[in-house]
Amino acid sequence: MRSTWYLCAALLGVSAAAQAGVIVQNTLGGTPNTAGFYYGQSFTTAAGYGWDHIIFSFLNDTPAEFAIGTGYLFTQEYLGLPGGLPGGSGLLGAAVSSGGQYAFHPLVTLAGSAMYYFYTDSGAGGGSFSGGAVAPGGSLYFATSGIGNFTLNEVSTNYRVSADVAPVPEPGTMAMFALGAGSLLALIRHRRAL
């Protein structure tokens, strides 16, 4: 009986720890950004788990991380002015840049196989991060000198979205695990009763 509990705990631990770290990234582009522009980036998460403890960073060719001002994470596209952030629908959270990263509140969670939108409220200096290549699952948004609205571009910035800790299992995954563990325990009890 004790070995069954250890097996269940081990299976749960392996499934939860398997996907901590990078969720999605793009490092294909080599063109530095343009001074004075305000940037955004859409991205699509991998299938499966949901993630919390989200960190977003723009990347340069080193690939060093870059962040400035406040970053906003949405479930829907935002095409307003940078000064209008955090306006718009679908706001998940905001994070002030620190150490080249935007670290969101631990309760901000990304689902698997979903598209998200990230925008900054500060213009970036030239050469701070790179981009310029078409990347699957996401595109660059930019606004000119803070006076124009964010517009969609066909290319992408270089960026990384990561999770500080192990992912949050989806409710269906946990339900299947509980059902399997319960069935295994019932089978063991039934065999002992015979």
Short mmCIF file of the C-alpha atoms (twelve columns), coordinates in Angstrom:
data_MODEL
# 
_entry.id   MODEL 
# 
loop_
_atom_site.group_PDB 
_atom_site.id 
_atom_site.type_symbol 
_atom_site.label_atom_id 
_atom_site.label_alt_id 
_atom_site.label_comp_id 
_atom_site.label_asym_id 
_atom_site.label_seq_id 
_atom_site.Cartn_x 
_atom_site.Cartn_y 
_atom_site.Cartn_z 
_atom_site.pdbx_PDB_model_num 
ATOM 1   C CA . MET A 1   0.000   0.000   0.000   1 
ATOM 2   C CA . ARG A 2   2.801   2.402   0.933   1 
ATOM 3   C CA . SER A 3   4.515   1.797   -2.429  1 
ATOM 4   C CA . THR A 4   1.282   2.781   -4.224  1 
ATOM 5   C CA . TRP A 5   1.264   6.151   -2.459  1 
ATOM 6   C CA . TYR A 6   4.919   6.714   -3.339  1 
ATOM 7   C CA . LEU A 7   4.210   5.871   -6.979  1 
ATOM 8   C CA . CYS A 8   1.286   8.322   -7.141  1 
ATOM 9   C CA . ALA A 9   3.347   11.097  -5.530  1 
ATOM 10  C CA . ALA A 10  6.255   10.455  -7.899  1 
ATOM 11  C CA . LEU A 11  4.002   10.575  -10.981 1 
ATOM 12  C CA . LEU A 12  2.483   13.866  -9.854  1 
ATOM 13  C CA . GLY A 13  5.924   15.356  -9.160  1 
ATOM 14  C CA . VAL A 14  7.318   14.326  -12.559 1 
ATOM 15  C CA . SER A 15  4.350   15.728  -14.485 1 
ATOM 16  C CA . ALA A 16  4.474   19.066  -12.640 1 
ATOM 17  C CA . ALA A 17  8.240   19.607  -12.884 1 
ATOM 18  C CA . ALA A 18  8.571   18.707  -16.529 1 
ATOM 19  C CA . GLN A 19  7.753   22.110  -17.993 1 
ATOM 20  C CA . ALA A 20  9.237   24.794  -15.720 1 
ATOM 21  C CA . GLY A 21  11.439  27.281  -17.612 1 
ATOM 22  C CA . VAL A 22  10.984  28.687  -21.125 1 
ATOM 23  C CA . ILE A 23  7.383   28.619  -22.378 1 
ATOM 24  C CA . VAL A 24  7.992   30.232  -25.778 1 
ATOM 25  C CA . GLN A 25  10.732  32.368  -27.347 1 
ATOM 26  C CA . ASN A 26  11.948  33.829  -30.621 1 
ATOM 27  C CA . THR A 27  15.626  34.481  -31.399 1 
ATOM 28  C CA . LEU A 28  15.461  34.553  -35.218 1 
ATOM 29  C CA . GLY A 29  15.806  38.295  -35.847 1 
ATOM 30  C CA . GLY A 30  19.041  40.292  -35.954 1 
ATOM 31  C CA . THR A 31  17.842  43.855  -36.612 1 
ATOM 32  C CA . PRO A 32  18.077  46.262  -33.640 1 
ATOM 33  C CA . ASN A 33  14.933  48.163  -32.659 1 
ATOM 34  C CA . THR A 34  14.428  51.831  -33.527 1 
ATOM 35  C CA . ALA A 35  14.794  54.549  -30.893 1 
ATOM 36  C CA . GLY A 36  11.594  56.121  -29.625 1 
ATOM 37  C CA . PHE A 37  9.218   53.332  -30.657 1 
ATOM 38  C CA . TYR A 38  6.863   51.664  -28.215 1 
ATOM 39  C CA . TYR A 39  6.700   47.905  -28.632 1 
ATOM 40  C CA . GLY A 40  4.334   45.000  -28.182 1 
ATOM 41  C CA . GLN A 41  4.533   41.315  -28.990 1 
ATOM 42  C CA . SER A 42  1.940   38.588  -29.427 1 
ATOM 43  C CA . PHE A 43  2.874   34.986  -28.663 1 
ATOM 44  C CA . THR A 44  1.242   31.558  -28.552 1 
ATOM 45  C CA . THR A 45  1.857   29.146  -25.694 1 
ATOM 46  C CA . ALA A 46  2.607   25.451  -26.108 1 
ATOM 47  C CA . ALA A 47  -0.109  22.835  -25.703 1 
ATOM 48  C CA . GLY A 48  -0.849  21.209  -22.368 1 
ATOM 49  C CA . TYR A 49  -0.269  22.872  -19.042 1 
ATOM 50  C CA . GLY A 50  -1.004  26.350  -17.768 1 
ATOM 51  C CA . TRP A 51  1.844   28.410  -16.294 1 
ATOM 52  C CA . ASP A 52  2.101   30.969  -13.512 1 
ATOM 53  C CA . HIS A 53  5.008   33.117  -12.217 1 
ATOM 54  C CA . ILE A 54  5.290   34.555  -15.754 1 
ATOM 55  C CA . ILE A 55  8.367   36.512  -16.894 1 
ATOM 56  C CA . PHE A 56  8.563   38.370  -20.235 1 
ATOM 57  C CA . SER A 57  11.795  39.784  -21.711 1 
ATOM 58  C CA . PHE A 58  12.833  41.275  -25.015 1 
ATOM 59  C CA . LEU A 59  16.178  39.844  -26.235 1 
ATOM 60  C CA . ASN A 60  19.130  41.219  -28.164 1 
ATOM 61  C CA . ASP A 61  21.681  39.172  -30.097 1 
ATOM 62  C CA . THR A 62  23.730  38.228  -27.030 1 
ATOM 63  C CA . PRO A 63  20.895  37.124  -26.082 1 
ATOM 64  C CA . ALA A 64  20.752  39.545  -23.161 1 
ATOM 65  C CA . GLU A 65  17.359  40.476  -21.740 1 
ATOM 66  C CA . PHE A 66  15.901  43.963  -22.057 1 
ATOM 67  C CA . ALA A 67  12.954  45.642  -20.341 1 
ATOM 68  C CA . ILE A 68  11.965  49.270  -19.733 1 
ATOM 69  C CA . GLY A 69  8.922   50.905  -18.133 1 
ATOM 70  C CA . THR A 70  5.836   48.850  -17.368 1 
ATOM 71  C CA . GLY A 71  4.681   45.847  -19.368 1 
ATOM 72  C CA . TYR A 72  1.038   44.812  -19.773 1 
ATOM 73  C CA . LEU A 73  -0.211  41.330  -20.585 1 
ATOM 74  C CA . PHE A 74  -3.567  40.884  -22.370 1 
ATOM 75  C CA . THR A 75  -5.734  38.070  -23.694 1 
ATOM 76  C CA . GLN A 76  -6.874  40.392  -26.515 1 
ATOM 77  C CA . GLU A 77  -5.138  42.663  -29.003 1 
ATOM 78  C CA . TYR A 78  -4.681  46.303  -27.941 1 
ATOM 79  C CA . LEU A 79  -4.529  48.903  -30.737 1 
ATOM 80  C CA . GLY A 80  -4.745  52.089  -28.687 1 
ATOM 81  C CA . LEU A 81  -2.116  54.645  -27.704 1 
ATOM 82  C CA . PRO A 82  0.776   53.622  -25.427 1 
ATOM 83  C CA . GLY A 83  -0.408  56.327  -23.006 1 
ATOM 84  C CA . GLY A 84  -3.803  54.598  -22.870 1 
ATOM 85  C CA . LEU A 85  -2.343  51.447  -21.286 1 
ATOM 86  C CA . PRO A 86  -3.630  49.576  -19.350 1 
ATOM 87  C CA . GLY A 87  -6.864  50.320  -21.208 1 
ATOM 88  C CA . GLY A 88  -8.475  47.745  -23.429 1 
ATOM 89  C CA . SER A 89  -10.125 44.410  -22.792 1 
ATOM 90  C CA . GLY A 90  -8.589  41.262  -21.416 1 
ATOM 91  C CA . LEU A 91  -5.886  42.704  -19.134 1 
ATOM 92  C CA . LEU A 92  -4.216  39.895  -17.158 1 
ATOM 93  C CA . GLY A 93  -1.664  41.968  -15.300 1 
ATOM 94  C CA . ALA A 94  1.065   44.596  -15.283 1 
ATOM 95  C CA . ALA A 95  4.735   44.327  -14.313 1 
ATOM 96  C CA . VAL A 96  7.380   47.017  -13.773 1 
ATOM 97  C CA . SER A 97  10.684  46.233  -15.489 1 
ATOM 98  C CA . SER A 98  13.544  45.081  -13.305 1 
ATOM 99  C CA . GLY A 99  16.831  43.435  -14.262 1 
ATOM 100 C CA . GLY A 100 15.866  43.174  -17.944 1 
ATOM 101 C CA . GLN A 101 12.594  41.389  -17.174 1 
ATOM 102 C CA . TYR A 102 8.912   41.973  -16.539 1 
ATOM 103 C CA . ALA A 103 7.967   39.566  -13.716 1 
ATOM 104 C CA . PHE A 104 4.183   39.333  -13.351 1 
ATOM 105 C CA . HIS A 105 2.257   38.622  -10.149 1 
ATOM 106 C CA . PRO A 106 2.454   34.869  -9.346  1 
ATOM 107 C CA . LEU A 107 -1.314  34.484  -9.822  1 
ATOM 108 C CA . VAL A 108 -1.199  35.644  -13.467 1 
ATOM 109 C CA . THR A 109 -1.638  32.372  -15.354 1 
ATOM 110 C CA . LEU A 110 -1.233  31.485  -19.028 1 
ATOM 111 C CA . ALA A 111 -3.222  28.607  -20.521 1 
ATOM 112 C CA . GLY A 112 -1.831  26.124  -23.007 1 
ATOM 113 C CA . SER A 113 -2.396  26.617  -26.767 1 
ATOM 114 C CA . ALA A 114 -3.498  30.234  -26.348 1 
ATOM 115 C CA . MET A 115 -2.428  33.565  -27.853 1 
ATOM 116 C CA . TYR A 116 -1.454  36.460  -25.587 1 
ATOM 117 C CA . TYR A 117 -0.444  40.084  -26.192 1 
ATOM 118 C CA . PHE A 118 2.302   42.012  -24.382 1 
ATOM 119 C CA . TYR A 119 2.787   45.820  -24.629 1 
ATOM 120 C CA . THR A 120 5.101   48.396  -23.040 1 
ATOM 121 C CA . ASP A 121 4.276   51.955  -22.033 1 
ATOM 122 C CA . SER A 122 7.849   53.293  -22.540 1 
ATOM 123 C CA . GLY A 123 9.779   53.994  -25.735 1 
ATOM 124 C CA . ALA A 124 12.923  51.912  -26.116 1 
ATOM 125 C CA . GLY A 125 16.352  53.165  -27.131 1 
ATOM 126 C CA . GLY A 126 17.889  51.884  -30.374 1 
ATOM 127 C CA . GLY A 127 19.900  48.685  -30.189 1 
ATOM 128 C CA . SER A 128 18.353  47.532  -26.915 1 
ATOM 129 C CA . PHE A 129 16.804  44.404  -28.382 1 
ATOM 130 C CA . SER A 130 16.504  42.686  -31.753 1 
ATOM 131 C CA . GLY A 131 13.887  41.324  -34.103 1 
ATOM 132 C CA . GLY A 132 12.859  41.582  -37.726 1 
ATOM 133 C CA . ALA A 133 12.184  37.960  -38.705 1 
ATOM 134 C CA . VAL A 134 8.815   36.301  -39.269 1 
ATOM 135 C CA . ALA A 135 8.175   33.890  -36.400 1 
ATOM 136 C CA . PRO A 136 5.323   31.400  -36.015 1 
ATOM 137 C CA . GLY A 137 2.725   32.105  -33.355 1 
ATOM 138 C CA . GLY A 138 3.409   35.798  -32.780 1 
ATOM 139 C CA . SER A 139 3.965   39.254  -34.240 1 
ATOM 140 C CA . LEU A 140 5.418   42.631  -33.367 1 
ATOM 141 C CA . TYR A 141 3.256   45.643  -32.475 1 
ATOM 142 C CA . PHE A 142 4.698   49.152  -32.414 1 
ATOM 143 C CA . ALA A 143 3.656   52.752  -31.941 1 
ATOM 144 C CA . THR A 144 5.641   55.714  -33.251 1 
ATOM 145 C CA . SER A 145 7.091   57.993  -30.575 1 
ATOM 146 C CA . GLY A 146 4.114   57.480  -28.291 1 
ATOM 147 C CA . ILE A 147 1.773   59.604  -30.435 1 
ATOM 148 C CA . GLY A 148 0.471   56.850  -32.714 1 
ATOM 149 C CA . ASN A 149 -1.620  53.796  -31.930 1 
ATOM 150 C CA . PHE A 150 -0.082  50.338  -31.709 1 
ATOM 151 C CA . THR A 151 -0.150  48.678  -35.139 1 
ATOM 152 C CA . LEU A 152 0.499   45.087  -36.147 1 
ATOM 153 C CA . ASN A 153 3.639   44.193  -38.094 1 
ATOM 154 C CA . GLU A 154 4.269   40.884  -39.897 1 
ATOM 155 C CA . VAL A 155 7.652   40.313  -38.235 1 
ATOM 156 C CA . SER A 156 8.466   39.571  -34.600 1 
ATOM 157 C CA . THR A 157 10.755  40.917  -31.900 1 
ATOM 158 C CA . ASN A 158 13.237  38.635  -30.198 1 
ATOM 159 C CA . TYR A 159 11.644  37.721  -26.873 1 
ATOM 160 C CA . ARG A 160 11.328  35.060  -24.207 1 
ATOM 161 C CA . VAL A 161 8.350   34.094  -22.060 1 
ATOM 162 C CA . SER A 162 9.262   31.876  -19.140 1 
ATOM 163 C CA . ALA A 163 7.800   30.499  -15.929 1 
ATOM 164 C CA . ASP A 164 9.690   30.861  -12.670 1 
ATOM 165 C CA . VAL A 165 8.253   27.644  -11.250 1 
ATOM 166 C CA . ALA A 166 6.606   24.407  -12.381 1 
ATOM 167 C CA . PRO A 167 3.376   24.746  -14.390 1 
ATOM 168 C CA . VAL A 168 -0.141  24.599  -13.011 1 
ATOM 169 C CA . PRO A 169 -1.802  21.342  -14.135 1 
ATOM 170 C CA . GLU A 170 -5.021  21.839  -16.047 1 
ATOM 171 C CA . PRO A 171 -8.172  20.730  -14.158 1 
ATOM 172 C CA . GLY A 172 -8.716  17.852  -16.610 1 
ATOM 173 C CA . THR A 173 -5.193  16.540  -15.987 1 
ATOM 174 C CA . MET A 174 -5.690  16.597  -12.228 1 
ATOM 175 C CA . ALA A 175 -9.112  14.921  -12.554 1 
ATOM 176 C CA . MET A 176 -7.647  12.123  -14.681 1 
ATOM 177 C CA . PHE A 177 -4.790  11.654  -12.221 1 
ATOM 178 C CA . ALA A 178 -7.211  11.494  -9.268  1 
ATOM 179 C CA . LEU A 179 -9.458  9.020   -11.104 1 
ATOM 180 C CA . GLY A 180 -6.488  6.789   -11.975 1 
ATOM 181 C CA . ALA A 181 -5.077  6.910   -8.433  1 
ATOM 182 C CA . GLY A 182 -8.518  6.158   -6.953  1 
ATOM 183 C CA . SER A 183 -9.030  3.234   -9.328  1 
ATOM 184 C CA . LEU A 184 -5.602  1.838   -8.463  1 
ATOM 185 C CA . LEU A 185 -6.334  2.058   -4.728  1 
ATOM 186 C CA . ALA A 186 -9.762  0.425   -5.189  1 
ATOM 187 C CA . LEU A 187 -8.153  -2.436  -7.134  1 
ATOM 188 C CA . ILE A 188 -5.543  -2.998  -4.404  1 
ATOM 189 C CA . ARG A 189 -8.212  -3.000  -1.672  1 
ATOM 190 C CA . HIS A 190 -10.375 -5.391  -3.695  1 
ATOM 191 C CA . ARG A 191 -7.462  -7.843  -4.142  1 
ATOM 192 C CA . ARG A 192 -6.655  -7.741  -0.423  1 
ATOM 193 C CA . ALA A 193 -10.295 -8.447  0.444   1 
ATOM 194 C CA . LEU A 194 -10.204 -11.650 -1.609  1 
# 
